[in-house]
Amino acid sequence: MVKSNVQFPRVRKFLSYYRPYLRLLGADIVCALIISVAALLLPLCARYITQDVLGGNLQDALPQITVMGVIMLGLVGIQALSTLFVDYQGHMMGAKMESDMRRDLFDHYQKLSFRFYDEQRTGQLMSRVTNDLFWLSELYHHGPEDLAIALLKFVGVFAILIHINLTLTLIIFLFMPIMAVYAFYFNKRMNRALLRSKERIGDINAQVEDTLSGIRVVKSFTNEGLERDKFARENARFVESRCAGYKSEAYFSGGMEAFTQIFTIAVIIFGGVGIVNHMLNIADMLTFLLYVGSLTEPIHRAVNFARLYQEGITGFNRFMEMLEIAPDIQDSPAAVELARVQGNVAFREVSFRYGDHQGYVLRNISLNIRVGEYVALVGTSGVGKTTLCNLIPRFYEVSEGDILLDGNNIRDIRLQSLRNHIGLVQQEVYLFAGTAADNIGYGKPGATRVEIIEAAKKANAHEFIMALPDGYDTHIGQRGVKLSGGQKQRLSIARVFLKNPPIIIFDEATSALDNESEKAVQDSIERLMANRTMLVIAHRLSTVINAHRIIVLTDNGIDEQGTHDELMALNGTYASLYHMQLRM
């Protein structure tokens, strides 16, 4: 896992997601300000009625009350429409920004190399795409809105109350610092618990993904109880983390409610004293009571913003941690596109190890594979056969040496161009959820049904596909669970036939098959060999007797090479392996 040398300016990156929605953001903030202004004006309207209208000539009171009532209803209507806009369009803006970030992260995941995925748990990666970004959506929407409303209301209420009665305002505001400290203290505790909860839910995702991916192994060993216990441990850790959060949340909510009541009591008591001492009238006291809710709301919103910020910025930092991991395999600035590939592959003193602190899997491998040649790689497990093949499409980068394709260093070829000219059939076939046709068509997006059927026929897959309930439109299940091993292999070979690349790599494609399936797959392979460079990793040596050349790998590199007959005549490593398999 390689960190990018270029550090993302995170603040700029955070704000960049607003760019496509600046008009919507502006409208959202304007509506939030309208909500605040309406909330500030309504108590003043009530004060006007109680003090100016009812305290004056009552003969003209009814028309004035009617007019003021209409104005107040208008303010409520405007406030309701603005709230509707903020709640709907604001949330939609946040959801779209979340979608944009999810798209960027998913795209970035696809750029990262095998080395990255060797070190990661799928459940944790999924959690970053889903749970973490949800809280960012809330921050993007509510953040500017809460700040705008809190600031305007706080300043507005403070100015209005000072204008009405300075002494009572200062008495009330003495409680504000205590309330703010209390609120931010328990909010901080909630945020710490929230961070732990995010980590725990990621662990739960990883555990569920691991168990469900291996559900057949679980059931075959009747280890449902063991998996249940593992899940219960992760689930209990999650509940424990939420417990601390809910406790702090209870203290926070209860304390804020108590402070609101304290403000009300303070207005009643000190307002009553003011009325007795002729420093305040009843209309002003009523206005103070109406503004108590507006006074505590900015604190609520400020604390809510702090919570959203903590939740969102935690998710954003986890998002950026992924985005700042530069793919360790990417196109060089001068990388070229190959228009036509013949298929000559050359290894020049190639060495490879998976990590700087690990031993070499391959060392000083030099090998020429000619155009149209059928080459088999054989050897005991762990000598690097699959690793050598994974280096050709640059799934991993060579540690030392060079690999050439038609004389071009593969580091100087665009990755997409390089991989477009290589077909890979692996021992562990991966089929996507969907139909048989969908999975064959994966080899050539946009292929016609005629092309898909022709590829299936070449791969000896057409007959069994037609025997399926809906033929090519049969859903084969996640990972192709409704098919046998041989059927899945033939679908994967049909996929390669459809792709039609000049270089084919078979990674022990028949090692796990029965004799009948192996023969069908072997026939498919022989059809696929025509006019192509073929590199086959073989477990069963009987399947590669007809190879043009057999390369015998050991821990020391290439030990022997030649045809089957030549290697048997040498009576060396290959002959020993061959005779051993005959006796099994």
N, C-alpha and C positions, 0 to 999 in steps of 0.2 A: 504494500500500500504506500503510494508515493504522494507526499504533499506537494501541491503546486507551489512553484517558486513565486508566482504572481499572486499576492494576497488580495482577495476581493475586498474592496472598500465596503464594509458591511452596511453602514448607514445608507450609502448611495444605492446599494443593491436592494435594501429594504424598501426605500422610497420609490425605486424604479417600477415596482409593481403597481403603483398608483397611476403611472403615466397614461395607460390606455383609458383610464376612467376619471380623468381630471374634471370633466364637466359634471359627471355624476357626483364626484366628491364635493365639488363646489355647491351643487344643489342640495346635497345632504347637509352640509354645514349651514347653509342659509336657512334651511328648514329647522335645523336644531336651534339656531339663533331666534327664529320666529317663535318656537315653542317656549324658549326662555323669556322673551319679551312679553308674550301673552301671559305667562305665569307671573311676571312682575306687575303687569298692568291690572290684573283682576282684583287683587287686594286694594289697589288704589281706587278702583271703581267702587268697591264696597265702602271704602273710607269716605269717598265723595258723597255717597248716598246717606250714610249714617251721620256724617258731620255737617256737610254743606246743605244737603237737601232737607233732611229731617231736623236739622238744627236751625233752619231758616223759616221762610214763610210756607206753612204746610198747605195753603190753598193752591200753590203751584207745584206741589210735591209730586202728584201722580204723573203728570206729563214728563217731568224730569226723571222720575224713577223708570217710567216706561222707556224713555230714550236710552237711559243708562243700561236698562235690562237688555235692550236690543243690541247695544254695543258689546255688552258682556257675552251675550249669546254668539255674536259675530266673532269675538275673540276666541271663544271655545270652539266654534266651527273651524276657524283658521288653524287653531292649535291641533284639532283632531286630524285635519287633512295633512298638516305637516308631519304629525306623528305617524300617520299611515304611510306617507312617503318614506320617512326615515326607517320605519320598521321593515317595509317591503324592499324598496329600492336599495337602501343601505345594506341590508343583509344580502341582497343579490350581488351587490358590488363586492362584498367580502367573499362570497362564494365563488365569484368569477376569478378573483385574485388568488384564492386558494387553489382553484382549478389550474390557473397559469403556473403556480409554483409546483403543483403536483406533476404537471406536464414536463416542466424543466427538470425535476428530479428524476422522473422516469426516463427521460431522454438521456440524462447523465448516467443513470444506472447501466443503460445499454452500451455506453462507451467504455465502461470499465472492463478491465481484462480478467482472465481466469484467475490470476494471482489474487486479485481483490476478493473474488467470491470464495476462494479457498479459505479465507480468513474470517468470513462473515456468516452470521446466522440469518436465514431468510426471514424469520419472524421479526427480528429487530429491524431489518430493512423495510419490511412492510409497515411496521409501526411508524416509521419516519414519514412514509408516504401518506398515511391515513390519520392517526391520532394527533401527531405533532402539528400537522398543517391545519387541522380543524380550529385549534386555538388561535392560530395566526389569522384565520378568517375573522374571528371575533375581534381581535385587536385592530385589524385593518379597518373594520367597520366602526366599532364603538370608540376606538381611541380618539380620533379627531372630534367626534361628536361629543363624547363625555368631557373632553377638555374645554371645548367651546361653551357648552352649557354650564359647566361648573364655574368657569371664569366669569362669564357674564352674570350668572345668578348671584354669585358671591359678591362681586363688585356692586351689582345693581341693588341687592338687598341691603348691603352695608350702607350705601349712599342714601337710600330711601329712609332707612331707620334712623340714621344720624340726623337727617333733615327733620324727622318727626320728633325724636327725643334723644339727645346725645347721651345723657346719663344712663338711661335704661339700655341703650344699645351697647355701651361699654361694659355694663354689668353682664349682659348676655354673652358678649364676645370674650369675656374672661374665661368662660368654659371651653371656648373653641380649641385652644392649644392642648388642653387635657384630652379632649375628645379626639383630636387629630393624632396625638401620640398613642392613645389607646388603640385607635383604629389601625394605624400603620404597624404597630407591634404585632397584633394578632393577624393582620394581613400577611406579614412576613412569615409568621409561623405556618399559615395556610399554604403559602407559596413553596416553602421547603417540603411540606408534605406532598404537595402537588408534583414536584419534581421527582420525588421517590415513587409516586404512583405511576408516573409516565414510564420510569425505568421498569417498574414491576409489570405493567401491562405489556411492555415489549417482551419481557421474559415469558409471559403467558402466551403471547402470540407465537413465540419461538417454540415453546413446548407443544402447543396445539399443532403447529405446522409439522413438527418433527414426528409426533405420534400419528397424525393422519396420513402423512407421506409413507410411513412404514406400517400402516394398519394391517397389511397381510402378514408381515413378520410378527406383529403383536399377537394376532389371532392364532397363528400357527404355533406359537410357543405358549399360548393361553396366558399371556402376560397382561391381560386387561387390568388386573388388580395393581400390578406394578406401575403401569402408566397412569392409573387413577391416583395412586399415591404421589407420583411425581407432579401431576397436575394440581393435586390438593395442596402440596407444599408451595407451589408458585401462587396459587389462588389465595392461600392463607397470608403469604407475604404481601400480596396486593391489599387484602382487607386490613392488615395491620397498618399499612401506609395510609389508607383512607381513613382509618380510625383517628389518627392524629390530626388529619385535615378536618374531619367533621367536628372534632372537639374544639379546635381553634375557631372554626366557622360558627359554632354555637356561641362561644364567648363573644365573638365579633358581633353577631346579629343581636344577641341579647344586650350587649353593652351599648350598641348604637340605638336600639329602641329605648333603653333607659335614659340615654343622653337627650333624646328627643322629648321624652316626658319631663326631664329636668328643665329643659328650655321652656316648656309650657308652664311648669310650676313657677319658674323664675319670673316669667312675664306676668302671671297672675298675681304673685305676691308683691314683687317690686312695682308692677303696674298699679296694683291696688293702693300701695303706699303713695305712689305718685299722684293718684286721683285724690286721695285724702288730703295730700299737701298741695293740691291744686297745681301740680306740675305736669299733669297728664289728664286727658279727658277719655271718656269711655270709647269714643270712636277710634282714638289713637291706640288704645289698649287692644281693641278688636283687630285693628290692622296689624299690630305686633303679633297677635296670636295667629293670624292668617299667614304671616311671613315665617313663623317658626319652622313649618315644614319646608319652605323654600330655603331656609337657612341651613338646615341639616342635609338637604339634598346635594349641594355641592361637595360636602365632605363624603357622602356616599359615592358620588360619581368619581371623585378624586381617588378614593380607595378602590373603587371598581376598576378605574383605569390602571392603578398600580397592580391590581390582581391580573387584569388582562395583559398588561405589559409583561409581568413576570411569566405568565403562562405562555404568551405569544413569543416572547424573546427567547425563552428556553427552547421552544419548538423551532424558532428561526435559527438559533445557534446550532441545533442538531441538524437542521436542513443545510446550513452553510458548511458544517463539518463534512457532509457528503459532497456538496458541490465543489468544495475546495480540494478534494482528492483528484489530482490530475491523473488521467489514464496513463499507466506506465508504458502502454503501447499505442502510439498514434502516428499519424502521417508526418513525415518530415516536410519542411517548407518546399523542398524541391521534388517531392514525390510525384511520380509519373503514372499515367493511366496506360495500361496495356491493352492495345486494341485487339491483338491476336496472340495467343499463347500456343506454342508447340508442345511444351511439356518436359523440357530438359531440366532436371533438378540436380544441383551440385552442392555438397557439403564441403566446406574448406576449414579444416582444423576446428570443428565446432565442439565447444564444451558448454555444459549447462548445469546449473544448480538452482534450486527453488528459492533459496535465500542466502544472504551473505554469510550467515553463520552455519550453513548446512553443507554437507559434502556434495561432491559432484555426482550427478546421475549419469552424465555423459562426459567423456573427456577425449579431446583430439580426434573427433570423428571426421574422416574424409571419405566421401562417397560420391560417385557419379551415377545418376539414374537417367538413362537415355530416353529419348522421345519414343513412346509406344512400348517401352519395356515393362514387363511384368516382374516386379521384384517382391520377394517375400522376406519378411523379417521374422526370425525365430530366435528362441532363447528362453531361459528360465524366467520366472516371474521376478520383476524388480530390476531387470538389467537396462530398462529405459526404452523399450520398443515403442510404447505409446507416447512417451515424452518426445522421442525423435520425430514422430509423425506430427505431434502438436506444434512443433517448431516451424513446420513448413507454412501453414497458414497464419503464423505469428500469433497463436493463442498465448504463447509465452515468447519472451525475447531471449535470444541466445546470450549466454554470459560471455563467451569468447568465440571468435571466428565469424564466418559468414556463410549464408545460404544463398545460392544464386538460382534464379528461374530464367531460363533462356539467356543466361549471361548477365541478368540484372540482379543486383543485390536486393533481396526482398525488403530491406529497410527503405529502399528508394522507390518502392511501388506503393501506390495508394492501397490502403487496407481493403477497401471495398472491391477494388479491381483485382487484387490478389485472391481474395476469398471467393469472388465470383467464378474464378477459373479452377477451383478445387472442390471436389465432392467428397463428403465424409460419411461413411456408414460405420456406426459404432456398435459395440457389443451390447451396450445398454441403450436400446432404442427409446427415444422420447417422441411420443405422439401427443398432439394437442387435443383437448376436448373439442369435438366437432365431428364431421363426417369423414368417411374414407376419402372422398374426393377432396375435401379441404386439406387433408394431411398430405396427399400426393401433390396437390396444387401448391403447397408451401414451397416446393422446389422452384417454382416459376410463377410468381404472382401474376394473375391475369391470364393464365393458360386456359385454353378452351377445353370443353369436356372431351372433345376428340383427342386432343393431345394428352390429357390425363389418362384416358382409356388405353391409348397406345403405349404410354409409359408403363401402365399396370400390366399389360400383356407381355411386354419385354421382361418384366420382373417376375413373371409367373404368378401374378397376383389377381389377374382378371377373374379367373374361375371362382376362387373363394369369395371374392368381393360380390360377384353376382349371386352367390348362394346366401348372402346376408339378407336379412328381412327387407331392407329397402335398397339393396344394391349399393351403388356408390354414395347414396344419400343416407346410409345407415350411420347413426351416431355411435362411435366406437368407445365412448367413455373416456374419463380422465386417464391419460397415459396409455390409452388403448387397452383398458382392462378387459374388454370383451373379446379380445383376439388372443390367439396362441402366440408363443414366441416366434415361430417361423412365419406366421402371418404378419406380425409386426415388422420383422426384418424385411420381408418382401415389400411392404408398404414403404419402408425407408429406402429401399433400393429403387423402387419406382420413382420416388422423390428425386433421387440422383439422376435416373434416366431422363426425367423431365428437365432437370437443370442442364444436363448434357455438357459437363465440364471436361476439359482435356486431361485433367489429373484427378485420379480417384484414390482415396485412402480407405481401406477396409481394416477396421480395428477389431480383430477377433470376432468377425461378424457371424461365424457359425459355431463357436465354441460351446454354446449353451443349448444347441438344438438337437432334436432327435434325428435319426438317420434319414427319414423321409423328408423332413423339413430341410435338413442340411443339403440333400441332393437338389431340392427345388431352388434353394438359395444359391448353391454352387452353380447351377445352370444359369441363373440370373447373372451371376458374377462373370461367367465366361462370355455371355452376350455383351456385357458392359465393357469387357476388355478391349473390344475392337477399336483400333486406332487411338488408344488412350494410354497414357502413362499410368501404370497401376502399382500401388504400394500396398501390400497386404501383410498385416500382422497375424500370424498363424499360431494357434494353440495346438490344433491337430495337424501334424506334419503331413498326413495323408492328403490334405486338401491343397497342398502347394507343390506336389510332386512335379506338376507341369510348368512351374514358374520358370521364366527365362534365367533368373538368378535368385539364389537363396543367400541371404546375409545372416550369418550367425553372430548374435551379440552376446557378450559376456560382461562381467563387471569391469573387464579391462578394455572394452571397446569391441571393434570388429575382430572376431576370432577367425572366421572362415567365410568364404563366399565362392559360389559356383552353382552349377546345376545340381539337381538331386543325385544324378549318377556320379558326377565328379566328387561331390562331398561324401557319398557313401564309399567311394574308392579311397578317399583319404583316411577313412576309419578313425575320424577324430570326434570332435564335440557333437557335430550334427548326427553322425552315425550312431553315437551313443544315445542321444535323445530319441532317435527314430526307433532303435531296437527296444528302448525302455517302453515307448508307447505301444509297440507291438505286443509286449508281454503283459500289458495292462488289460 
